[in-house]
Amino acid sequence: MLSRILLISGLVCSVAACATTDAGSRAVGAGIQDSSSRLASLEYQSNKFEDDVRLSGGRIKDPGLITYVDSLVQKAAGEYAGELRVYLIEAPVFNAFMLPNGAMAVYSGLMLRADSEAELFAVLGHEFGHYVEQHSLERVNRAENTNNAMTFVNVATLGYASPLVLLAGVGDYFSFSREQESEADLIGFDRMVEAGYVAEAASRIWSNLQAEEQASSNKKRRKRGNRSRSALFDSHPTPQLRLDALREKANGLRNRSQKDNAAAYRARIRPFLLDWYTVELQMRDYGAILNLLERKRSFDEDLGVLDYVEGRVYMLRNNEGDHANAIRVWKRGAERPDAPPVLYRDLGDLYQKLGREDEARQAFQSYLEAAPDAPDAALVRSMMKT
């Protein structure tokens, strides 16, 4: 994968010269006419990178979820439906990226943070905007014409150079200009409204992300949230400019839909929440995760899972008083009907660590009752005897 990244990063130096940076809108069904053209070279490299994404161990392969997200992408594509292919990636990054050959990757970090189908659709429409306006080709043209030594791949998405992010497809394949990002924003907005979704969804997802960045435990990310940086790329419009533009578009509409398919969307991703939150915890950004959990609690859903994740935050953070915090939220979570079995096991581990053996055995017993066939059931039984 790393050698492929270096190959793609050098693509700007290998493609043929071109007189203009404006690639224009892509024609429906347009193919490659000249195999020696810059576009042909760009798509050739994109196809090789798509192969890496397709074979990545980070892919989410659930057929139902893939079909669902793909249906939204094809709806956003409209007359270009059928030209786009969707890959779902399990990675703790708010991101999606669009390759110029029609391959789109959508990260679990994005799907987790979207509160509704409308919000997710706005981002998918944004990525489609990059495709239809051929922004990747424009960037290659601009780099060639200005001798700009730009790097196409940013492995430090959101400020983290994580092997998990690398495995998940690396993050940014291309770094677009602010003008291109703004154009994609408006295309995504228009596609979302045309599909009948509530207009405010486009700004809402960025507003929520900005609040999460401002609460981040990571200084670099928090500085972006409090300053004029966006959550995705340094070249993106500032968060406030993006919000102002999208809110102005929404306010200008006369007949507004209220459809967001929020409850149905959250039901669709519910089976994956525990896995996705577990991946998020690997980033150790406790402030951001707590902010995300607080927002998700407002829907009064999935409270057992949220309690478990909050307790794990305290255990990993391990500040003074965090053991007591973990016990408090895990005891509350244990009363929820959707408490994941692992909550009882981790609560038992903590009780045992604190020398509270009777409470540990009780928690372990609850774990075995909830997950009698768990891979570690025999180990937990032996721990109850000590």
Summary of the structure (lengths in Angstrom):
residues: 386
radius of gyration: 22.8
end to end distance: 46.5
largest distance: 76.6
contacts: 1277
relative contact order: 0.09
helix: 62%
strand: 4%
